[in-house]
């Protein structure tokens, strides 16, 4: 699995420059029950399609940013700093 | 020396000789020789024994394509002698033959083993009686495989360097076409990389009389700015990235466009005894003569299915080789065939070889008309000719594997009898003989054309001139091709089993009959037949045998070759050591500023992650004793160090840690355990408040990166007004510990370090030995101590000053091992050793680290609130054993029934306490002070006593002194 990912600060790099931070998930707002807590900690949607996810530029500027990537083709549709995507 | 007179373009330097050994005997060689060329010149004809039948094999391709010359060089198995340079003092050994290459006991399998080793024999034979299987396995295991690996391995002598290269255009193949394409694109402004597996660029030009042209073409490419990598094999295509292996560097090349000029691979012919030493491809014979000035034989017969063999014959004869007869599979004579006949050589048109015979090597060849080889064709007129060299040329199969991996497809072309590239994806193109444009002129035009098209695809050449040039080249190419070579696809199998085996796959010893059997047994598709017979699965990866296997399966199943198709092309295409793909890569070794000092003091340095750290300074027991009785100094610069500052800094830390940090007063330090949302321990360290808005956080050495990543992620998510600065490498740190620590420190600082002025868990900033420092009174090692943090540039000065100041008290530097003993005496955990990903602060016996009543909701609170209420299964406790065995870390704790119910995480002998101490996870019911637990350690059962408070100074009075 190898593709090019563009860091919003540094520009395009091999994906191995980065650490994957998982899909965006929403943290429970109220203290969750056991089931909800376990789902938050251990379950992922893991879509076969476009996924919004976290990336960390560990070999470079060490910025956390987000990307929209199609998990079937590894095509990255867009990258941006947190908060720069519309909800 | 057995060399020909100097050949133009020869690679050897006749003035520089060298010697290597083969199976213990010295072999003379010249600089520029390969191991094979030197051995051949010295008279060797058998280079290896085949995989299954241990048949003699000799040089066939001389180009690294087949597997006939695999040898072991300086202990490394699987080296192709025909491309490996001869080096002085190299120790070369044969593989796969015992006791000697020329007398191999296992060749008995060739004589009688056939019925026991048909394809897939391991599913059919050696099964009965079942009890005998362990014996069969032992025998087969010894018989299988090629070469031997050393039983032990010392420090690796090389490490892989990984290199990333992004380019506009990658050209794979540095022959006439590849060089033309690369030069053309580079002149138009493309950033071009060209890779070629041979040591010199030029491909076939080099041994077909065009070495000067090759040098010229290479020079033009270099002048145009192409990055040229020689001795660089392309391994395969991985998601748009091509891996190329060169010496000990793995180039990972990603380009916007890929141009394949990989040429074509000369194919052998199918006849009985086609694997005998002395059967050589025309290209192999030409390389031996032209590059190494070695005569491939004395009397030769040449059999060819195209003009390639005929033009080779002209050059070979010019160099002095005697060719007694030429058999051309084509009935109709081409211009080249007529020329051959006129030159005085006997030419048999429409004839082919049906058998090669000889003891140990070719001594005679039997020729027959092609038409008579067909089944049901009646009696066969035959000619038998004596020879010691049988040159064969069965057509050129385009090397489509790499472009296929990149997304191109290959289709069968009936005219040439080979598989040709079909249209390629938009970012992939091809040129030269690979696309059927062989011959130096056609290849050059084809390459230039491909270069122009690639440049256009890259957006570099949009002009009328460009289109004009393309049209011109296309016309010239068409003209070249109308005069092109005619080929006659050879019959699938011209051999009669009565004369011996006809091999389809030399690497795996698969004969035509084996393919027949495989199809007969029902494995009648190429993918199934390949897996069942293992044809094409050897070191040559189908270079010599894929086409032959497709022809045979087509014949057996009655299908067309198009219907049969080829198997999926997969990487690696070229041989590559495992270390290239999975070994430890070159990485910067991290050393602290005091490293030179440690070496001077005689430290035993070991790796701790990617840090080089002192393990001890020669006497760990004495170092422990010094810390207890006088003073010790340890370099802890490797600790992670983070500055967290801003108006929201306290809030930020309160949300991350399970305990309260926002109420920490400036000048105070607190121990913190970091938990994740499942309540599990991630890391531990200290948090010190420097002022209202600034906190200084330390982490474990190995967790520094992960904690920084964790902190910055939450910061990015929460968007608080906090700045995070990683100062791990900007600052160094030392821990001065022991009863004399205060006295020693007072000699190098003006700071009030009295017990009242600088209490336990205080933090102070002051110069120490002239260096601005942050001092933290904390105690990982259990004695009065000061952790001193300072700018890294002053580390050596600080270290030396403290050792000098403590000399009169007999201060000792101490390393990781004594530190481990000391911290264990205090039951201070090491995250990752005493804890794992299931450990939380409750079952790790640190409930005081969690403040559930804290105002701010912290990460892990939800899970810890549940854990606080529930019953723990296993708990971390300390234990002691009488002064006997030190259990291995990882030894099992047994429950009363004798089942494993926990494990020992740390264990050491404490001289101070005169007992063995340790920490272990034990069932909750046994986690009470004084309980007895059983440890299963290397066959013994040890009875240990649980101790739930620190072994040494449980009240912590020494720390607070």
Interface residues (C-beta under 8 A of the other chain):
Chain A: X1 X2 X3 X4 X14 X19 X21 X27 X28 X31 X32 X34 X37 X40 X41 X42 X54 X56 X58 X62 X63 X64 X74 X81 X82 X83
Chain B: X164 X238 X239 X240 X241 X252 X254 X677 X678 X705 X708 X709 X712 X713 X716 X717 X719 X726 X857 X861 X862 X863 X865 X866
